[in-house]
């Protein structure tokens, strides 16, 4: 097989040097976008976690109070 045939086959398959560089930049871009998305999600979790913990504690205290208070209310929370 001649060298020109190999070169023609690579060009026809789209594997030129410029296209490899473009592909590398696409991969780098995807990694950067993924990192930015991870940072945003982790910042949201870090910001909302205290609110969720306080809400869970408040709900638990309310349900505990309703269970211990012994009220004769037949609401959906006290039916067992």
C-alpha distances in whole Angstrom, upper triangle without the diagonal:
4,7,8,7,7,11,12,11,13,16,16,17,20,19,19,22,25,25,24,27,29,28,30,33,33,33,36,38,38,39,42,43,44,46,48,49,49,52,53,54,55,58,59,59,61,63,64,65,68,69,68,70,73,73,72,75,77,77,77,81,82,81,83,86,86,86,88,91,92,92,93,91,89,86,82,82,85,84,83
4,5,5,7,9,10,11,13,15,16,17,19,18,18,20,23,23,23,26,28,28,29,32,33,33,35,37,38,39,42,43,44,45,48,49,49,52,53,54,55,58,59,60,61,63,65,65,69,70,69,70,74,73,73,76,78,77,78,81,83,82,84,87,87,87,89,92,93,93,94,92,90,87,83,83,86,86,85
4,5,5,6,9,10,11,12,14,16,17,15,15,17,20,20,20,23,25,25,26,29,30,30,32,34,35,36,39,40,41,43,45,46,47,49,51,51,53,55,56,57,59,61,62,63,66,67,66,68,71,71,71,74,76,75,76,79,80,80,82,84,85,85,87,90,91,91,93,90,88,85,82,81,84,84,83
4,5,5,6,9,10,10,12,14,15,15,14,16,19,19,20,23,24,25,26,29,29,30,32,34,35,36,38,40,41,43,44,46,47,49,50,51,53,55,56,57,59,61,62,63,66,67,66,68,71,71,71,74,76,75,76,79,80,80,82,85,85,85,88,90,91,91,92,90,88,85,81,81,84,84,83
4,5,5,6,9,10,10,12,14,14,14,17,20,19,20,23,24,24,26,29,29,30,32,34,34,36,38,39,40,42,44,45,46,48,50,51,52,54,55,56,58,60,61,62,65,66,65,67,70,70,70,73,75,74,75,78,79,78,80,83,83,83,86,88,89,90,91,88,86,83,79,79,82,82,81
4,5,5,6,9,10,11,12,11,12,15,17,17,17,20,22,21,23,26,26,27,29,31,31,33,35,36,37,39,41,42,43,45,47,48,49,51,52,53,55,57,58,59,62,63,62,64,67,67,67,69,72,71,72,75,76,75,77,80,80,80,83,85,86,87,88,85,83,80,77,76,79,79,78
4,5,5,6,9,10,11,10,9,12,14,15,15,18,19,20,21,24,24,25,27,29,30,31,34,35,36,38,39,41,42,44,45,46,48,50,51,52,54,56,57,58,61,62,61,63,66,66,66,69,71,70,71,74,75,75,77,80,80,80,83,85,86,87,88,85,83,80,77,76,79,79,78
4,5,5,6,9,10,10,10,13,15,15,16,19,20,20,23,25,25,26,29,30,31,32,34,35,36,39,40,41,43,45,46,47,49,50,52,53,55,56,57,58,62,63,62,64,67,66,66,69,71,70,72,75,76,75,77,80,80,80,83,85,86,87,87,85,83,80,76,76,79,79,78
4,5,5,6,9,9,10,14,16,15,16,19,20,19,21,24,24,25,27,29,29,31,33,34,35,37,39,39,41,43,44,45,47,49,50,51,53,55,55,56,60,61,59,62,65,64,64,67,69,68,69,72,73,73,75,77,77,78,80,82,84,84,85,82,80,77,73,73,76,76,75
4,5,5,6,5,7,10,12,11,12,15,16,16,18,20,20,21,24,25,26,27,30,31,31,34,35,36,37,40,41,42,43,46,47,48,49,51,52,53,57,58,57,59,62,61,61,64,66,65,66,70,71,70,72,75,75,75,78,80,81,82,83,80,78,75,71,71,74,74,73
4,5,5,6,6,10,11,10,12,15,15,15,18,20,20,21,24,25,26,28,30,30,32,34,35,36,38,40,41,42,44,46,47,48,50,51,53,54,57,58,57,59,62,62,62,65,66,66,67,70,71,71,73,75,75,76,79,80,82,82,83,80,78,75,72,71,75,75,74
4,5,8,9,13,14,12,14,17,17,17,20,22,21,23,25,26,26,29,31,31,32,35,36,37,38,41,42,42,44,46,47,48,50,52,53,54,58,58,57,59,62,62,62,65,66,66,67,70,71,70,72,75,75,75,78,80,81,81,82,79,77,74,71,71,74,74,73
4,6,9,12,13,11,12,15,15,14,17,19,19,20,23,24,24,26,28,29,29,32,34,34,35,38,39,39,41,43,44,45,47,49,50,51,54,55,54,56,59,58,58,61,63,62,64,67,67,67,69,72,72,72,75,77,78,78,79,76,74,71,68,67,71,70,70
4,6,9,10,7,9,12,12,11,14,16,16,17,20,21,21,23,25,26,27,29,31,31,33,35,36,37,39,41,42,43,45,47,48,49,52,53,52,54,57,57,57,60,62,61,62,65,66,66,68,70,70,71,74,75,77,77,78,75,73,70,67,66,70,70,69
4,7,8,6,7,10,11,10,12,15,15,16,18,20,20,22,24,25,26,28,30,31,32,34,36,37,38,40,42,43,44,46,47,48,52,52,52,54,57,56,56,59,61,61,62,65,66,65,67,70,70,71,73,75,77,77,78,75,74,70,67,66,70,70,69
4,6,5,6,9,10,11,13,15,15,17,19,20,21,23,25,26,27,29,31,32,33,35,37,38,39,41,42,44,45,47,48,49,53,54,53,55,58,58,58,61,63,62,64,67,67,67,69,72,72,73,75,77,79,79,80,77,76,73,69,69,72,72,72
4,5,5,6,9,10,11,13,14,16,17,19,20,21,23,25,26,27,29,31,32,33,35,37,38,39,41,42,44,45,47,48,51,52,52,54,57,57,57,60,62,61,63,65,66,67,68,71,71,72,74,76,78,78,80,77,76,72,69,68,72,72,71
4,5,5,6,9,10,11,12,14,15,17,19,20,21,23,24,26,27,29,30,32,33,35,36,38,39,41,42,43,45,46,50,50,50,52,55,55,55,58,60,60,61,64,65,65,67,69,70,71,73,75,77,77,78,75,74,71,68,67,70,71,70
4,5,5,6,9,10,10,12,14,15,16,18,20,21,23,24,26,27,29,30,31,33,35,36,37,39,40,42,43,45,48,49,48,50,53,53,53,56,58,58,59,62,63,63,65,67,68,68,71,72,74,74,76,73,71,68,65,64,67,68,67
4,5,5,6,9,10,11,12,14,15,17,18,20,21,23,24,26,27,29,30,32,33,35,36,38,39,41,42,43,47,47,47,49,52,52,52,55,57,56,58,60,61,61,63,66,66,67,69,71,73,73,75,72,71,67,64,63,66,67,66
4,5,5,6,9,10,11,12,14,15,16,18,20,21,23,24,26,27,29,30,32,33,35,36,37,39,41,42,45,46,46,48,50,51,51,54,55,55,57,59,61,61,63,65,66,66,69,70,72,73,74,71,70,67,64,63,66,67,66
4,5,5,6,9,10,10,12,14,15,16,18,20,21,22,24,26,27,29,30,31,33,35,36,37,39,40,44,44,44,46,49,49,49,52,54,54,55,58,59,59,61,63,64,64,67,69,70,71,72,69,68,64,61,61,64,65,64
4,5,5,6,9,10,11,12,14,15,17,19,20,21,23,24,26,27,29,30,32,33,35,36,38,39,42,43,42,44,47,47,47,50,52,52,53,56,57,57,59,61,62,62,65,67,68,69,70,67,66,62,59,58,62,62,62
4,5,5,6,9,10,11,12,14,15,17,18,20,21,23,25,26,27,29,31,32,33,35,36,37,40,42,41,43,46,46,46,49,51,51,52,55,56,56,58,60,61,61,64,66,68,68,69,67,66,62,59,58,61,62,62
4,5,5,6,9,10,10,12,14,15,16,18,20,21,22,24,26,27,29,30,31,33,35,36,39,40,40,42,44,45,45,48,49,49,51,54,55,55,57,59,60,61,63,65,66,67,68,66,65,61,58,57,60,61,61
4,5,5,6,9,10,10,12,14,15,16,18,20,21,23,24,26,27,29,30,32,33,34,38,38,38,40,43,43,43,46,48,47,49,52,52,53,55,57,58,58,61,62,64,64,66,63,62,58,55,54,58,58,58
4,5,5,6,9,10,11,12,14,15,17,18,20,21,23,24,26,27,28,30,32,33,36,37,36,38,41,41,41,44,46,46,47,50,51,51,53,55,56,56,59,61,63,63,64,62,61,57,54,53,56,57,56
4,5,5,6,9,10,11,12,14,15,17,18,20,21,23,25,26,27,29,30,31,34,36,35,37,40,40,41,43,45,45,46,49,50,51,52,55,56,56,58,60,62,63,64,62,61,57,54,53,56,57,57
4,5,5,6,8,10,11,12,14,15,17,18,20,21,23,24,26,27,29,30,33,34,34,36,38,39,39,42,44,44,45,48,49,49,51,53,54,55,57,59,61,61,63,60,59,55,53,51,55,56,55
4,5,5,6,9,10,11,12,14,15,16,18,20,21,23,24,26,27,28,32,32,32,34,37,37,37,40,41,41,43,45,46,47,49,51,51,52,55,56,58,58,60,57,56,53,50,49,52,53,52
4,6,5,6,9,10,10,12,14,15,16,18,20,21,22,24,26,27,30,31,30,32,35,35,36,38,40,40,41,44,45,46,47,50,51,51,53,55,57,58,59,57,56,52,49,48,51,52,52
4,5,5,6,9,10,11,12,14,15,17,19,20,21,23,24,26,29,30,30,32,34,35,35,38,39,40,41,44,45,45,47,49,50,51,53,55,57,57,59,56,56,52,50,48,51,52,52
4,5,5,6,9,10,11,12,14,15,17,18,20,21,23,24,27,28,28,30,32,33,33,36,37,38,39,42,43,43,45,47,48,49,51,53,55,55,57,54,53,49,47,45,49,50,50
4,5,5,6,9,10,11,12,14,15,17,18,20,21,22,25,26,26,28,31,31,31,34,36,35,37,40,41,41,43,45,46,46,49,51,52,53,54,52,51,47,45,43,47,48,47
4,5,5,6,9,10,10,12,14,15,16,18,20,21,24,25,25,27,29,30,30,33,35,35,36,39,40,41,42,44,45,46,48,50,52,53,55,52,51,48,45,44,47,48,48
4,5,5,6,9,10,11,12,14,15,16,18,20,23,24,24,26,28,29,30,32,34,34,36,38,39,40,42,44,45,46,48,49,51,52,54,51,50,47,44,43,46,47,48
4,5,5,6,9,10,11,12,14,15,17,18,21,22,22,24,26,26,27,30,31,31,33,36,37,37,39,41,42,43,45,47,49,49,51,48,47,44,41,40,43,44,44
4,5,5,6,8,10,11,12,14,15,16,19,21,20,22,25,25,25,28,30,30,31,34,35,36,37,40,40,41,43,45,47,48,50,47,46,43,40,39,42,43,43
4,6,5,6,9,10,10,12,14,15,18,19,20,21,24,25,25,27,29,30,31,33,35,36,37,39,40,41,43,45,47,48,50,47,47,44,41,39,42,44,44
4,6,5,6,9,10,11,12,14,17,18,18,20,22,23,24,26,28,28,30,32,33,34,36,38,39,40,42,43,46,46,48,45,45,41,39,37,41,42,42
4,5,5,6,9,10,11,12,15,16,15,18,20,20,21,24,25,25,27,29,30,31,33,35,36,37,39,41,43,43,45,42,42,38,36,34,37,39,39
4,5,5,6,9,10,10,13,15,15,16,19,20,20,22,24,25,26,28,30,31,32,34,36,36,38,40,42,43,45,43,42,39,37,34,38,39,39
4,5,5,6,9,10,12,14,14,16,18,19,20,22,24,25,26,28,30,31,32,34,35,37,38,40,42,43,45,42,42,39,37,35,38,40,40
4,5,5,6,8,11,11,12,14,16,16,18,20,21,22,24,26,27,28,30,32,33,34,36,37,40,40,42,39,39,36,34,32,35,37,37
4,5,5,6,9,10,10,12,14,15,15,18,19,20,21,24,25,26,27,29,31,32,33,35,37,38,40,38,37,34,32,30,33,35,35
4,6,6,8,10,11,12,14,15,16,18,20,21,22,24,25,27,28,30,31,32,34,35,38,39,41,39,39,36,34,31,34,36,36
4,6,7,8,10,11,13,14,16,17,18,20,22,23,24,26,27,29,30,32,33,34,37,37,40,38,38,35,33,31,34,36,36
4,6,5,6,9,10,11,12,14,15,17,18,20,21,23,24,26,27,29,30,31,34,34,37,34,34,31,29,27,30,32,33
4,5,5,6,9,10,10,12,14,15,16,18,20,21,22,24,26,27,28,30,33,33,36,33,34,30,28,26,29,31,31
4,5,5,6,9,10,11,12,14,15,16,18,20,21,22,24,26,27,28,31,32,34,32,33,30,28,26,28,31,31
4,5,5,6,9,10,10,12,14,15,16,18,20,21,22,24,26,27,29,30,32,30,30,27,26,23,26,29,29
4,5,5,6,9,10,10,12,14,15,16,18,20,21,22,24,25,28,28,31,28,29,25,24,21,24,26,27
4,5,5,6,9,10,11,12,14,15,16,18,20,21,22,24,27,27,30,28,29,26,24,21,24,26,26
4,5,5,6,9,10,10,12,14,15,16,18,20,21,22,25,25,28,26,27,24,23,20,23,26,26
4,5,5,6,9,10,10,12,14,15,16,18,20,21,23,24,26,24,24,21,20,17,20,23,24
4,5,5,6,9,10,11,12,14,15,16,18,20,22,23,25,23,24,21,19,16,18,21,21
4,5,5,6,9,10,10,12,14,15,16,18,21,22,24,23,24,21,20,17,19,22,22
4,5,5,6,9,10,11,12,14,15,16,19,19,22,21,22,19,18,15,17,20,21
4,5,5,6,8,10,11,12,14,15,18,18,20,18,19,16,15,12,14,17,18
4,5,5,6,8,10,10,12,14,16,17,20,18,19,17,16,12,14,17,17
4,6,5,6,9,10,10,12,15,16,19,18,19,17,17,13,14,18,18
4,5,5,6,9,10,10,13,13,16,15,16,14,14,10,12,15,17
4,5,5,6,9,10,12,12,15,13,14,12,12,8,9,12,13
4,5,5,6,8,11,12,15,15,16,15,14,11,10,14,14
4,5,5,6,9,10,13,13,15,14,15,11,11,14,15
4,6,5,7,7,10,9,11,10,11,8,7,11,13
4,6,6,8,11,11,12,11,12,9,7,10,10
4,5,8,11,12,14,14,15,12,10,13,14
4,6,9,10,13,13,15,12,10,14,15
4,6,8,11,12,14,12,9,12,13
4,5,9,10,13,11,9,11,13
4,6,9,12,12,9,10,13
4,6,9,9,7,9,12
4,7,8,6,6,10
4,5,6,7,10
4,6,5,9
4,6,8
4,6
4
